[in-house]
Amino acid sequence: MKKSTFKVLFLIRRNQVNKDGKCAIIIKITVDGEYERLNSTLSIEPDLWDASASKAIGRSSKIAEFNKRIEDMRHVLKEH
């Protein structure tokens, strides 16, 4: 039996900035080469987003909490 491939990416929608100057975070889930995009409830300032690491840049408690929420979502999706 072939093991399926599973990948979760968090991406920023830079082309849609809200009135607070933040961009929405979307989730791209890939299973065996097919993908779906989901909207998350998270948003962040574009200059605080590290696209290669799929997380926020910084050491403040606000950034740490934001990154923890992303990791929690990633864990739930992988377990599902």
mmCIF file of the N, C-alpha and C atoms, coordinates in Angstrom:
data_MODEL
# 
_entry.id   MODEL 
# 
loop_
_atom_site.group_PDB 
_atom_site.id 
_atom_site.type_symbol 
_atom_site.label_atom_id 
_atom_site.label_alt_id 
_atom_site.label_comp_id 
_atom_site.label_asym_id 
_atom_site.label_entity_id 
_atom_site.label_seq_id 
_atom_site.pdbx_PDB_ins_code 
_atom_site.Cartn_x 
_atom_site.Cartn_y 
_atom_site.Cartn_z 
_atom_site.occupancy 
_atom_site.B_iso_or_equiv 
_atom_site.pdbx_formal_charge 
_atom_site.auth_seq_id 
_atom_site.auth_comp_id 
_atom_site.auth_asym_id 
_atom_site.auth_atom_id 
_atom_site.pdbx_PDB_model_num 
ATOM 1   N N  . MET A 1 1  ? 0.832  -1.179 0.000  1.00 0.00 ? 1  MET A N  1 
ATOM 2   C CA . MET A 1 1  ? 0.000  0.000  0.000  1.00 0.00 ? 1  MET A CA 1 
ATOM 3   C C  . MET A 1 1  ? 0.878  1.244  0.000  1.00 0.00 ? 1  MET A C  1 
ATOM 4   N N  . LYS A 1 2  ? 0.600  2.168  -0.906 1.00 0.00 ? 2  LYS A N  1 
ATOM 5   C CA . LYS A 1 2  ? 1.389  3.388  -1.051 1.00 0.00 ? 2  LYS A CA 1 
ATOM 6   C C  . LYS A 1 2  ? 1.015  4.394  0.032  1.00 0.00 ? 2  LYS A C  1 
ATOM 7   N N  . LYS A 1 3  ? 2.037  4.969  0.665  1.00 0.00 ? 3  LYS A N  1 
ATOM 8   C CA . LYS A 1 3  ? 1.809  5.977  1.684  1.00 0.00 ? 3  LYS A CA 1 
ATOM 9   C C  . LYS A 1 3  ? 1.537  7.319  1.000  1.00 0.00 ? 3  LYS A C  1 
ATOM 10  N N  . SER A 1 4  ? 0.494  8.011  1.415  1.00 0.00 ? 4  SER A N  1 
ATOM 11  C CA . SER A 1 4  ? 0.152  9.287  0.784  1.00 0.00 ? 4  SER A CA 1 
ATOM 12  C C  . SER A 1 4  ? 1.043  10.408 1.325  1.00 0.00 ? 4  SER A C  1 
ATOM 13  N N  . THR A 1 5  ? 1.276  11.397 0.474  1.00 0.00 ? 5  THR A N  1 
ATOM 14  C CA . THR A 1 5  ? 2.052  12.562 0.880  1.00 0.00 ? 5  THR A CA 1 
ATOM 15  C C  . THR A 1 5  ? 1.093  13.645 1.355  1.00 0.00 ? 5  THR A C  1 
ATOM 16  N N  . PHE A 1 6  ? 1.487  14.342 2.407  1.00 0.00 ? 6  PHE A N  1 
ATOM 17  C CA . PHE A 1 6  ? 0.645  15.353 3.030  1.00 0.00 ? 6  PHE A CA 1 
ATOM 18  C C  . PHE A 1 6  ? 1.507  16.555 3.376  1.00 0.00 ? 6  PHE A C  1 
ATOM 19  N N  . LYS A 1 7  ? 1.039  17.743 3.023  1.00 0.00 ? 7  LYS A N  1 
ATOM 20  C CA . LYS A 1 7  ? 1.799  18.953 3.278  1.00 0.00 ? 7  LYS A CA 1 
ATOM 21  C C  . LYS A 1 7  ? 0.843  20.076 3.647  1.00 0.00 ? 7  LYS A C  1 
ATOM 22  N N  . VAL A 1 8  ? 1.217  20.884 4.630  1.00 0.00 ? 8  VAL A N  1 
ATOM 23  C CA . VAL A 1 8  ? 0.420  22.042 5.046  1.00 0.00 ? 8  VAL A CA 1 
ATOM 24  C C  . VAL A 1 8  ? 1.294  23.283 4.933  1.00 0.00 ? 8  VAL A C  1 
ATOM 25  N N  . LEU A 1 9  ? 0.831  24.275 4.195  1.00 0.00 ? 9  LEU A N  1 
ATOM 26  C CA . LEU A 1 9  ? 1.533  25.548 4.064  1.00 0.00 ? 9  LEU A CA 1 
ATOM 27  C C  . LEU A 1 9  ? 0.621  26.678 4.510  1.00 0.00 ? 9  LEU A C  1 
ATOM 28  N N  . PHE A 1 10 ? 1.209  27.668 5.150  1.00 0.00 ? 10 PHE A N  1 
ATOM 29  C CA . PHE A 1 10 ? 0.489  28.881 5.505  1.00 0.00 ? 10 PHE A CA 1 
ATOM 30  C C  . PHE A 1 10 ? 1.031  29.991 4.613  1.00 0.00 ? 10 PHE A C  1 
ATOM 31  N N  . LEU A 1 11 ? 0.134  30.660 3.918  1.00 0.00 ? 11 LEU A N  1 
ATOM 32  C CA . LEU A 1 11 ? 0.513  31.691 2.960  1.00 0.00 ? 11 LEU A CA 1 
ATOM 33  C C  . LEU A 1 11 ? -0.191 33.005 3.301  1.00 0.00 ? 11 LEU A C  1 
ATOM 34  N N  . ILE A 1 12 ? 0.427  34.105 2.917  1.00 0.00 ? 12 ILE A N  1 
ATOM 35  C CA . ILE A 1 12 ? -0.161 35.413 3.159  1.00 0.00 ? 12 ILE A CA 1 
ATOM 36  C C  . ILE A 1 12 ? -0.769 35.940 1.861  1.00 0.00 ? 12 ILE A C  1 
ATOM 37  N N  . ARG A 1 13 ? -1.913 36.582 1.960  1.00 0.00 ? 13 ARG A N  1 
ATOM 38  C CA . ARG A 1 13 ? -2.567 37.175 0.785  1.00 0.00 ? 13 ARG A CA 1 
ATOM 39  C C  . ARG A 1 13 ? -2.140 38.636 0.695  1.00 0.00 ? 13 ARG A C  1 
ATOM 40  N N  . ARG A 1 14 ? -0.980 38.867 0.107  1.00 0.00 ? 14 ARG A N  1 
ATOM 41  C CA . ARG A 1 14 ? -0.416 40.221 0.033  1.00 0.00 ? 14 ARG A CA 1 
ATOM 42  C C  . ARG A 1 14 ? -1.247 41.164 -0.832 1.00 0.00 ? 14 ARG A C  1 
ATOM 43  N N  . ASN A 1 15 ? -2.025 40.616 -1.745 1.00 0.00 ? 15 ASN A N  1 
ATOM 44  C CA . ASN A 1 15 ? -2.804 41.466 -2.650 1.00 0.00 ? 15 ASN A CA 1 
ATOM 45  C C  . ASN A 1 15 ? -4.080 42.000 -1.998 1.00 0.00 ? 15 ASN A C  1 
ATOM 46  N N  . GLN A 1 16 ? -4.396 41.551 -0.789 1.00 0.00 ? 16 GLN A N  1 
ATOM 47  C CA . GLN A 1 16 ? -5.586 42.026 -0.087 1.00 0.00 ? 16 GLN A CA 1 
ATOM 48  C C  . GLN A 1 16 ? -5.194 42.489 1.316  1.00 0.00 ? 16 GLN A C  1 
ATOM 49  N N  . VAL A 1 17 ? -5.037 43.800 1.465  1.00 0.00 ? 17 VAL A N  1 
ATOM 50  C CA . VAL A 1 17 ? -4.662 44.394 2.744  1.00 0.00 ? 17 VAL A CA 1 
ATOM 51  C C  . VAL A 1 17 ? -5.901 45.028 3.354  1.00 0.00 ? 17 VAL A C  1 
ATOM 52  N N  . ASN A 1 18 ? -6.186 44.723 4.629  1.00 0.00 ? 18 ASN A N  1 
ATOM 53  C CA . ASN A 1 18 ? -7.371 45.302 5.268  1.00 0.00 ? 18 ASN A CA 1 
ATOM 54  C C  . ASN A 1 18 ? -7.084 46.710 5.779  1.00 0.00 ? 18 ASN A C  1 
ATOM 55  N N  . LYS A 1 19 ? -8.071 47.343 6.382  1.00 0.00 ? 19 LYS A N  1 
ATOM 56  C CA . LYS A 1 19 ? -7.923 48.737 6.822  1.00 0.00 ? 19 LYS A CA 1 
ATOM 57  C C  . LYS A 1 19 ? -6.884 48.901 7.928  1.00 0.00 ? 19 LYS A C  1 
ATOM 58  N N  . ASP A 1 20 ? -6.550 47.814 8.639  1.00 0.00 ? 20 ASP A N  1 
ATOM 59  C CA . ASP A 1 20 ? -5.518 47.857 9.673  1.00 0.00 ? 20 ASP A CA 1 
ATOM 60  C C  . ASP A 1 20 ? -4.120 47.620 9.115  1.00 0.00 ? 20 ASP A C  1 
ATOM 61  N N  . GLY A 1 21 ? -4.003 47.416 7.797  1.00 0.00 ? 21 GLY A N  1 
ATOM 62  C CA . GLY A 1 21 ? -2.712 47.161 7.172  1.00 0.00 ? 21 GLY A CA 1 
ATOM 63  C C  . GLY A 1 21 ? -2.266 45.716 7.266  1.00 0.00 ? 21 GLY A C  1 
ATOM 64  N N  . LYS A 1 22 ? -3.205 44.821 7.574  1.00 0.00 ? 22 LYS A N  1 
ATOM 65  C CA . LYS A 1 22 ? -2.871 43.405 7.716  1.00 0.00 ? 22 LYS A CA 1 
ATOM 66  C C  . LYS A 1 22 ? -3.391 42.605 6.522  1.00 0.00 ? 22 LYS A C  1 
ATOM 67  N N  . CYS A 1 23 ? -2.725 41.486 6.260  1.00 0.00 ? 23 CYS A N  1 
ATOM 68  C CA . CYS A 1 23 ? -3.123 40.564 5.195  1.00 0.00 ? 23 CYS A CA 1 
ATOM 69  C C  . CYS A 1 23 ? -3.588 39.251 5.820  1.00 0.00 ? 23 CYS A C  1 
ATOM 70  N N  . ALA A 1 24 ? -4.568 38.632 5.197  1.00 0.00 ? 24 ALA A N  1 
ATOM 71  C CA . ALA A 1 24 ? -5.102 37.360 5.685  1.00 0.00 ? 24 ALA A CA 1 
ATOM 72  C C  . ALA A 1 24 ? -4.107 36.232 5.442  1.00 0.00 ? 24 ALA A C  1 
ATOM 73  N N  . ILE A 1 25 ? -4.145 35.257 6.337  1.00 0.00 ? 25 ILE A N  1 
ATOM 74  C CA . ILE A 1 25 ? -3.341 34.043 6.199  1.00 0.00 ? 25 ILE A CA 1 
ATOM 75  C C  . ILE A 1 25 ? -4.259 32.953 5.659  1.00 0.00 ? 25 ILE A C  1 
ATOM 76  N N  . ILE A 1 26 ? -3.824 32.300 4.584  1.00 0.00 ? 26 ILE A N  1 
ATOM 77  C CA . ILE A 1 26 ? -4.579 31.171 4.047  1.00 0.00 ? 26 ILE A CA 1 
ATOM 78  C C  . ILE A 1 26 ? -3.771 29.898 4.260  1.00 0.00 ? 26 ILE A C  1 
ATOM 79  N N  . ILE A 1 27 ? -4.471 28.781 4.279  1.00 0.00 ? 27 ILE A N  1 
ATOM 80  C CA . ILE A 1 27 ? -3.844 27.480 4.501  1.00 0.00 ? 27 ILE A CA 1 
ATOM 81  C C  . ILE A 1 27 ? -3.966 26.671 3.216  1.00 0.00 ? 27 ILE A C  1 
ATOM 82  N N  . LYS A 1 28 ? -2.848 26.167 2.731  1.00 0.00 ? 28 LYS A N  1 
ATOM 83  C CA . LYS A 1 28 ? -2.838 25.322 1.540  1.00 0.00 ? 28 LYS A CA 1 
ATOM 84  C C  . LYS A 1 28 ? -2.471 23.910 1.983  1.00 0.00 ? 28 LYS A C  1 
ATOM 85  N N  . ILE A 1 29 ? -3.414 22.995 1.796  1.00 0.00 ? 29 ILE A N  1 
ATOM 86  C CA . ILE A 1 29 ? -3.217 21.594 2.177  1.00 0.00 ? 29 ILE A CA 1 
ATOM 87  C C  . ILE A 1 29 ? -3.051 20.774 0.904  1.00 0.00 ? 29 ILE A C  1 
ATOM 88  N N  . THR A 1 30 ? -1.947 20.038 0.806  1.00 0.00 ? 30 THR A N  1 
ATOM 89  C CA . THR A 1 30 ? -1.674 19.201 -0.360 1.00 0.00 ? 30 THR A CA 1 
ATOM 90  C C  . THR A 1 30 ? -1.636 17.736 0.070  1.00 0.00 ? 30 THR A C  1 
ATOM 91  N N  . VAL A 1 31 ? -2.422 16.923 -0.621 1.00 0.00 ? 31 VAL A N  1 
ATOM 92  C CA . VAL A 1 31 ? -2.431 15.474 -0.389 1.00 0.00 ? 31 VAL A CA 1 
ATOM 93  C C  . VAL A 1 31 ? -2.262 14.795 -1.737 1.00 0.00 ? 31 VAL A C  1 
ATOM 94  N N  . ASP A 1 32 ? -1.180 14.040 -1.881 1.00 0.00 ? 32 ASP A N  1 
ATOM 95  C CA . ASP A 1 32 ? -0.882 13.314 -3.122 1.00 0.00 ? 32 ASP A CA 1 
ATOM 96  C C  . ASP A 1 32 ? -0.949 14.215 -4.361 1.00 0.00 ? 32 ASP A C  1 
ATOM 97  N N  . GLY A 1 33 ? -0.430 15.428 -4.251 1.00 0.00 ? 33 GLY A N  1 
ATOM 98  C CA . GLY A 1 33 ? -0.362 16.331 -5.386 1.00 0.00 ? 33 GLY A CA 1 
ATOM 99  C C  . GLY A 1 33 ? -1.612 17.158 -5.630 1.00 0.00 ? 33 GLY A C  1 
ATOM 100 N N  . GLU A 1 34 ? -2.697 16.882 -4.965 1.00 0.00 ? 34 GLU A N  1 
ATOM 101 C CA . GLU A 1 34 ? -3.920 17.668 -5.100 1.00 0.00 ? 34 GLU A CA 1 
ATOM 102 C C  . GLU A 1 34 ? -4.036 18.580 -3.889 1.00 0.00 ? 34 GLU A C  1 
ATOM 103 N N  . TYR A 1 35 ? -4.473 19.823 -4.121 1.00 0.00 ? 35 TYR A N  1 
ATOM 104 C CA . TYR A 1 35 ? -4.516 20.750 -3.001 1.00 0.00 ? 35 TYR A CA 1 
ATOM 105 C C  . TYR A 1 35 ? -5.842 21.478 -2.870 1.00 0.00 ? 35 TYR A C  1 
ATOM 106 N N  . GLU A 1 36 ? -6.041 21.971 -1.674 1.00 0.00 ? 36 GLU A N  1 
ATOM 107 C CA . GLU A 1 36 ? -7.188 22.807 -1.324 1.00 0.00 ? 36 GLU A CA 1 
ATOM 108 C C  . GLU A 1 36 ? -6.667 23.992 -0.546 1.00 0.00 ? 36 GLU A C  1 
ATOM 109 N N  . ARG A 1 37 ? -7.337 25.121 -0.716 1.00 0.00 ? 37 ARG A N  1 
ATOM 110 C CA . ARG A 1 37 ? -7.006 26.312 0.057  1.00 0.00 ? 37 ARG A CA 1 
ATOM 111 C C  . ARG A 1 37 ? -8.138 26.613 1.016  1.00 0.00 ? 37 ARG A C  1 
ATOM 112 N N  . LEU A 1 38 ? -7.762 26.939 2.241  1.00 0.00 ? 38 LEU A N  1 
ATOM 113 C CA . LEU A 1 38 ? -8.730 27.283 3.268  1.00 0.00 ? 38 LEU A CA 1 
ATOM 114 C C  . LEU A 1 38 ? -8.392 28.665 3.822  1.00 0.00 ? 38 LEU A C  1 
ATOM 115 N N  . ASN A 1 39 ? -9.399 29.397 4.201  1.00 0.00 ? 39 ASN A N  1 
ATOM 116 C CA . ASN A 1 39 ? -9.172 30.680 4.863  1.00 0.00 ? 39 ASN A CA 1 
ATOM 117 C C  . ASN A 1 39 ? -8.999 30.435 6.346  1.00 0.00 ? 39 ASN A C  1 
ATOM 118 N N  . SER A 1 40 ? -8.074 31.140 6.951  1.00 0.00 ? 40 SER A N  1 
ATOM 119 C CA . SER A 1 40 ? -7.923 31.084 8.400  1.00 0.00 ? 40 SER A CA 1 
ATOM 120 C C  . SER A 1 40 ? -8.495 32.380 8.968  1.00 0.00 ? 40 SER A C  1 
ATOM 121 N N  . THR A 1 41 ? -8.586 32.450 10.265 1.00 0.00 ? 41 THR A N  1 
ATOM 122 C CA . THR A 1 41 ? -9.056 33.671 10.910 1.00 0.00 ? 41 THR A CA 1 
ATOM 123 C C  . THR A 1 41 ? -7.896 34.599 11.251 1.00 0.00 ? 41 THR A C  1 
ATOM 124 N N  . LEU A 1 42 ? -6.690 34.211 10.875 1.00 0.00 ? 42 LEU A N  1 
ATOM 125 C CA . LEU A 1 42 ? -5.499 34.980 11.217 1.00 0.00 ? 42 LEU A CA 1 
ATOM 126 C C  . LEU A 1 42 ? -5.163 36.024 10.157 1.00 0.00 ? 42 LEU A C  1 
ATOM 127 N N  . SER A 1 43 ? -4.592 37.125 10.606 1.00 0.00 ? 43 SER A N  1 
ATOM 128 C CA . SER A 1 43 ? -4.054 38.137 9.689  1.00 0.00 ? 43 SER A CA 1 
ATOM 129 C C  . SER A 1 43 ? -2.836 38.765 10.349 1.00 0.00 ? 43 SER A C  1 
ATOM 130 N N  . ILE A 1 44 ? -1.944 39.294 9.514  1.00 0.00 ? 44 ILE A N  1 
ATOM 131 C CA . ILE A 1 44 ? -0.681 39.846 10.022 1.00 0.00 ? 44 ILE A CA 1 
ATOM 132 C C  . ILE A 1 44 ? -0.183 40.944 9.083  1.00 0.00 ? 44 ILE A C  1 
ATOM 133 N N  . GLU A 1 45 ? 0.646  41.826 9.614  1.00 0.00 ? 45 GLU A N  1 
ATOM 134 C CA . GLU A 1 45 ? 1.276  42.845 8.786  1.00 0.00 ? 45 GLU A CA 1 
ATOM 135 C C  . GLU A 1 45 ? 2.240  42.151 7.827  1.00 0.00 ? 45 GLU A C  1 
ATOM 136 N N  . PRO A 1 46 ? 2.221  42.531 6.549  1.00 0.00 ? 46 PRO A N  1 
ATOM 137 C CA . PRO A 1 46 ? 3.059  41.837 5.554  1.00 0.00 ? 46 PRO A CA 1 
ATOM 138 C C  . PRO A 1 46 ? 4.553  41.836 5.881  1.00 0.00 ? 46 PRO A C  1 
ATOM 139 N N  . ASP A 1 47 ? 5.071  42.904 6.489  1.00 0.00 ? 47 ASP A N  1 
ATOM 140 C CA . ASP A 1 47 ? 6.506  42.958 6.777  1.00 0.00 ? 47 ASP A CA 1 
ATOM 141 C C  . ASP A 1 47 ? 6.916  42.070 7.957  1.00 0.00 ? 47 ASP A C  1 
ATOM 142 N N  . LEU A 1 48 ? 5.944  41.494 8.671  1.00 0.00 ? 48 LEU A N  1 
ATOM 143 C CA . LEU A 1 48 ? 6.246  40.587 9.777  1.00 0.00 ? 48 LEU A CA 1 
ATOM 144 C C  . LEU A 1 48 ? 6.150  39.118 9.379  1.00 0.00 ? 48 LEU A C  1 
ATOM 145 N N  . TRP A 1 49 ? 5.879  38.835 8.112  1.00 0.00 ? 49 TRP A N  1 
ATOM 146 C CA . TRP A 1 49 ? 5.677  37.460 7.653  1.00 0.00 ? 49 TRP A CA 1 
ATOM 147 C C  . TRP A 1 49 ? 6.920  36.910 6.972  1.00 0.00 ? 49 TRP A C  1 
ATOM 148 N N  . ASP A 1 50 ? 7.370  35.731 7.401  1.00 0.00 ? 50 ASP A N  1 
ATOM 149 C CA . ASP A 1 50 ? 8.484  35.017 6.770  1.00 0.00 ? 50 ASP A CA 1 
ATOM 150 C C  . ASP A 1 50 ? 7.889  33.900 5.921  1.00 0.00 ? 50 ASP A C  1 
ATOM 151 N N  . ALA A 1 51 ? 7.842  34.107 4.616  1.00 0.00 ? 51 ALA A N  1 
ATOM 152 C CA . ALA A 1 51 ? 7.202  33.156 3.701  1.00 0.00 ? 51 ALA A CA 1 
ATOM 153 C C  . ALA A 1 51 ? 7.920  31.810 3.678  1.00 0.00 ? 51 ALA A C  1 
ATOM 154 N N  . SER A 1 52 ? 9.236  31.803 3.746  1.00 0.00 ? 52 SER A N  1 
ATOM 155 C CA . SER A 1 52 ? 9.969  30.537 3.670  1.00 0.00 ? 52 SER A CA 1 
ATOM 156 C C  . SER A 1 52 ? 9.752  29.675 4.920  1.00 0.00 ? 52 SER A C  1 
ATOM 157 N N  . ALA A 1 53 ? 9.545  30.305 6.065  1.00 0.00 ? 53 ALA A N  1 
ATOM 158 C CA . ALA A 1 53 ? 9.326  29.556 7.307  1.00 0.00 ? 53 ALA A CA 1 
ATOM 159 C C  . ALA A 1 53 ? 7.837  29.400 7.618  1.00 0.00 ? 53 ALA A C  1 
ATOM 160 N N  . SER A 1 54 ? 6.981  30.093 6.888  1.00 0.00 ? 54 SER A N  1 
ATOM 161 C CA . SER A 1 54 ? 5.526  30.083 7.125  1.00 0.00 ? 54 SER A CA 1 
ATOM 162 C C  . SER A 1 54 ? 5.181  30.461 8.562  1.00 0.00 ? 54 SER A C  1 
ATOM 163 N N  . LYS A 1 55 ? 5.814  31.541 9.037  1.00 0.00 ? 55 LYS A N  1 
ATOM 164 C CA . LYS A 1 55 ? 5.507  32.040 10.375 1.00 0.00 ? 55 LYS A CA 1 
ATOM 165 C C  . LYS A 1 55 ? 5.883  33.520 10.473 1.00 0.00 ? 55 LYS A C  1 
ATOM 166 N N  . ALA A 1 56 ? 5.478  34.121 11.576 1.00 0.00 ? 56 ALA A N  1 
ATOM 167 C CA . ALA A 1 56 ? 5.757  35.534 11.805 1.00 0.00 ? 56 ALA A CA 1 
ATOM 168 C C  . ALA A 1 56 ? 7.187  35.731 12.305 1.00 0.00 ? 56 ALA A C  1 
ATOM 169 N N  . ILE A 1 57 ? 7.742  36.894 12.006 1.00 0.00 ? 57 ILE A N  1 
ATOM 170 C CA . ILE A 1 57 ? 9.097  37.245 12.418 1.00 0.00 ? 57 ILE A CA 1 
ATOM 171 C C  . ILE A 1 57 ? 9.012  38.104 13.674 1.00 0.00 ? 57 ILE A C  1 
ATOM 172 N N  . GLY A 1 58 ? 9.822  37.795 14.667 1.00 0.00 ? 58 GLY A N  1 
ATOM 173 C CA . GLY A 1 58 ? 9.883  38.620 15.869 1.00 0.00 ? 58 GLY A CA 1 
ATOM 174 C C  . GLY A 1 58 ? 9.896  37.787 17.124 1.00 0.00 ? 58 GLY A C  1 
ATOM 175 N N  . ARG A 1 59 ? 10.086 38.473 18.250 1.00 0.00 ? 59 ARG A N  1 
ATOM 176 C CA . ARG A 1 59 ? 10.198 37.787 19.533 1.00 0.00 ? 59 ARG A CA 1 
ATOM 177 C C  . ARG A 1 59 ? 9.199  38.294 20.571 1.00 0.00 ? 59 ARG A C  1 
ATOM 178 N N  . SER A 1 60 ? 8.314  39.180 20.183 1.00 0.00 ? 60 SER A N  1 
ATOM 179 C CA . SER A 1 60 ? 7.350  39.714 21.145 1.00 0.00 ? 60 SER A CA 1 
ATOM 180 C C  . SER A 1 60 ? 6.354  38.633 21.547 1.00 0.00 ? 60 SER A C  1 
ATOM 181 N N  . SER A 1 61 ? 5.651  38.861 22.636 1.00 0.00 ? 61 SER A N  1 
ATOM 182 C CA . SER A 1 61 ? 4.663  37.883 23.094 1.00 0.00 ? 61 SER A CA 1 
ATOM 183 C C  . SER A 1 61 ? 3.526  37.756 22.083 1.00 0.00 ? 61 SER A C  1 
ATOM 184 N N  . LYS A 1 62 ? 3.193  38.846 21.406 1.00 0.00 ? 62 LYS A N  1 
ATOM 185 C CA . LYS A 1 62 ? 2.143  38.815 20.378 1.00 0.00 ? 62 LYS A CA 1 
ATOM 186 C C  . LYS A 1 62 ? 2.549  37.908 19.210 1.00 0.00 ? 62 LYS A C  1 
ATOM 187 N N  . ILE A 1 63 ? 3.782  38.022 18.774 1.00 0.00 ? 63 ILE A N  1 
ATOM 188 C CA . ILE A 1 63 ? 4.296  37.191 17.675 1.00 0.00 ? 63 ILE A CA 1 
ATOM 189 C C  . ILE A 1 63 ? 4.402  35.731 18.125 1.00 0.00 ? 63 ILE A C  1 
ATOM 190 N N  . ALA A 1 64 ? 4.858  35.509 19.340 1.00 0.00 ? 64 ALA A N  1 
ATOM 191 C CA . ALA A 1 64 ? 4.975  34.142 19.858 1.00 0.00 ? 64 ALA A CA 1 
ATOM 192 C C  . ALA A 1 64 ? 3.598  33.474 19.901 1.00 0.00 ? 64 ALA A C  1 
ATOM 193 N N  . GLU A 1 65 ? 2.586  34.190 20.346 1.00 0.00 ? 65 GLU A N  1 
ATOM 194 C CA . GLU A 1 65 ? 1.224  33.653 20.395 1.00 0.00 ? 65 GLU A CA 1 
ATOM 195 C C  . GLU A 1 65 ? 0.705  33.375 18.986 1.00 0.00 ? 65 GLU A C  1 
ATOM 196 N N  . PHE A 1 66 ? 0.981  34.268 18.043 1.00 0.00 ? 66 PHE A N  1 
ATOM 197 C CA . PHE A 1 66 ? 0.579  34.085 16.649 1.00 0.00 ? 66 PHE A CA 1 
ATOM 198 C C  . PHE A 1 66 ? 1.204  32.811 16.076 1.00 0.00 ? 66 PHE A C  1 
ATOM 199 N N  . ASN A 1 67 ? 2.503  32.635 16.279 1.00 0.00 ? 67 ASN A N  1 
ATOM 200 C CA . ASN A 1 67 ? 3.200  31.450 15.772 1.00 0.00 ? 67 ASN A CA 1 
ATOM 201 C C  . ASN A 1 67 ? 2.713  30.174 16.454 1.00 0.00 ? 67 ASN A C  1 
ATOM 202 N N  . LYS A 1 68 ? 2.359  30.262 17.727 1.00 0.00 ? 68 LYS A N  1 
ATOM 203 C CA . LYS A 1 68 ? 1.817  29.100 18.429 1.00 0.00 ? 68 LYS A CA 1 
ATOM 204 C C  . LYS A 1 68 ? 0.475  28.700 17.822 1.00 0.00 ? 68 LYS A C  1 
ATOM 205 N N  . ARG A 1 69 ? -0.352 29.667 17.473 1.00 0.00 ? 69 ARG A N  1 
ATOM 206 C CA . ARG A 1 69 ? -1.634 29.359 16.843 1.00 0.00 ? 69 ARG A CA 1 
ATOM 207 C C  . ARG A 1 69 ? -1.432 28.668 15.501 1.00 0.00 ? 69 ARG A C  1 
ATOM 208 N N  . ILE A 1 70 ? -0.447 29.117 14.734 1.00 0.00 ? 70 ILE A N  1 
ATOM 209 C CA . ILE A 1 70 ? -0.146 28.482 13.446 1.00 0.00 ? 70 ILE A CA 1 
ATOM 210 C C  . ILE A 1 70 ? 0.303  27.037 13.670 1.00 0.00 ? 70 ILE A C  1 
ATOM 211 N N  . GLU A 1 71 ? 1.194  26.821 14.629 1.00 0.00 ? 71 GLU A N  1 
ATOM 212 C CA . GLU A 1 71 ? 1.678  25.463 14.902 1.00 0.00 ? 71 GLU A CA 1 
ATOM 213 C C  . GLU A 1 71 ? 0.560  24.565 15.417 1.00 0.00 ? 71 GLU A C  1 
ATOM 214 N N  . ASP A 1 72 ? -0.330 25.120 16.228 1.00 0.00 ? 72 ASP A N  1 
ATOM 215 C CA . ASP A 1 72 ? -1.471 24.341 16.707 1.00 0.00 ? 72 ASP A CA 1 
ATOM 216 C C  . ASP A 1 72 ? -2.354 23.915 15.532 1.00 0.00 ? 72 ASP A C  1 
ATOM 217 N N  . MET A 1 73 ? -2.605 24.842 14.604 1.00 0.00 ? 73 MET A N  1 
ATOM 218 C CA . MET A 1 73 ? -3.412 24.520 13.422 1.00 0.00 ? 73 MET A CA 1 
ATOM 219 C C  . MET A 1 73 ? -2.729 23.452 12.572 1.00 0.00 ? 73 MET A C  1 
ATOM 220 N N  . ARG A 1 74 ? -1.422 23.598 12.380 1.00 0.00 ? 74 ARG A N  1 
ATOM 221 C CA . ARG A 1 74 ? -0.658 22.626 11.595 1.00 0.00 ? 74 ARG A CA 1 
ATOM 222 C C  . ARG A 1 74 ? -0.765 21.236 12.234 1.00 0.00 ? 74 ARG A C  1 
ATOM 223 N N  . HIS A 1 75 ? -0.641 21.167 13.548 1.00 0.00 ? 75 HIS A N  1 
ATOM 224 C CA . HIS A 1 75 ? -0.722 19.900 14.261 1.00 0.00 ? 75 HIS A CA 1 
ATOM 225 C C  . HIS A 1 75 ? -2.120 19.266 14.103 1.00 0.00 ? 75 HIS A C  1 
ATOM 226 N N  . VAL A 1 76 ? -3.156 20.060 14.284 1.00 0.00 ? 76 VAL A N  1 
ATOM 227 C CA . VAL A 1 76 ? -4.521 19.543 14.156 1.00 0.00 ? 76 VAL A CA 1 
ATOM 228 C C  . VAL A 1 76 ? -4.768 19.020 12.748 1.00 0.00 ? 76 VAL A C  1 
ATOM 229 N N  . LEU A 1 77 ? -4.320 19.748 11.734 1.00 0.00 ? 77 LEU A N  1 
ATOM 230 C CA . LEU A 1 77 ? -4.515 19.320 10.356 1.00 0.00 ? 77 LEU A CA 1 
ATOM 231 C C  . LEU A 1 77 ? -3.759 18.031 10.054 1.00 0.00 ? 77 LEU A C  1 
ATOM 232 N N  . LYS A 1 78 ? -2.548 17.899 10.553 1.00 0.00 ? 78 LYS A N  1 
ATOM 233 C CA . LYS A 1 78 ? -1.778 16.672 10.309 1.00 0.00 ? 78 LYS A CA 1 
ATOM 234 C C  . LYS A 1 78 ? -2.381 15.478 11.032 1.00 0.00 ? 78 LYS A C  1 
ATOM 235 N N  . GLU A 1 79 ? -2.942 15.703 12.207 1.00 0.00 ? 79 GLU A N  1 
ATOM 236 C CA . GLU A 1 79 ? -3.564 14.619 12.955 1.00 0.00 ? 79 GLU A CA 1 
ATOM 237 C C  . GLU A 1 79 ? -4.881 14.199 12.336 1.00 0.00 ? 79 GLU A C  1 
ATOM 238 N N  . HIS A 1 80 ? -5.541 15.101 11.665 1.00 0.00 ? 80 HIS A N  1 
ATOM 239 C CA . HIS A 1 80 ? -6.846 14.815 11.069 1.00 0.00 ? 80 HIS A CA 1 
ATOM 240 C C  . HIS A 1 80 ? -6.635 13.960 9.846  1.00 0.00 ? 80 HIS A C  1 
# 
